[in-house]
């Protein structure tokens, strides 16, 4: 069975600095997808970035980048130049080989950006 | 372009009652998935609907059922409510085939917060 582990319940970062949110995963599938979602207090899950298990290059989307280390089974999210609006819950998730719709989420990390 | 819309936003029910939650997918999407998010936890997959059929299901009892309509909108029904069913229920939509590798990200609604007393 697949599992996502996020070991940081909460993180602080100073505005304009970079921050790394940790994520490790466990799966026996050869093909899988890794995702990061942001959940502000409104409740909506906002897609940030995706990394496929066969992608050799780390994914980047604007200020977000995913540090993918397949051998270590880690998929850390790096947010550069933090903004006050980045304060939210962040969830790492993965999809198994047989379904792109069955997201398996971690427990999340609450990020607070200080002015 | 409307995103995923869910109704109602909040709901309070009594233990043993039944509840129906509604979801309209993002324009152009034909697949709907439902997730349950308990307080302080990540969302858990309930089930997925495509072409008006339940295609995949997570570890949820039969008290949780759903439906997808020809216009792709969906309902989540929960019978015999328990206190433990209190949670944020998220609907997500996407397009494409229901199985196989990733082809597009899920788009989530703002959720329905259900409180069971």
Interface residues (C-beta under 8 A of the other chain):
Chain A: X4 X31 X33 X35 X37 X42 X43 X44 X45 X46 X47 X50 X52 X91 X93 X95 X97 X98 X99 X100 X101 X102 X103 X104 X105 X106 X107 X108
Chain B: X31 X33 X35 X40 X41 X42 X43 X44 X45 X48 X56 X58 X88 X90 X92 X94 X96 X98 X99 X100 X101 X102 X103 X104 X105 X106 X107 X108 X109 X110 X111 X113
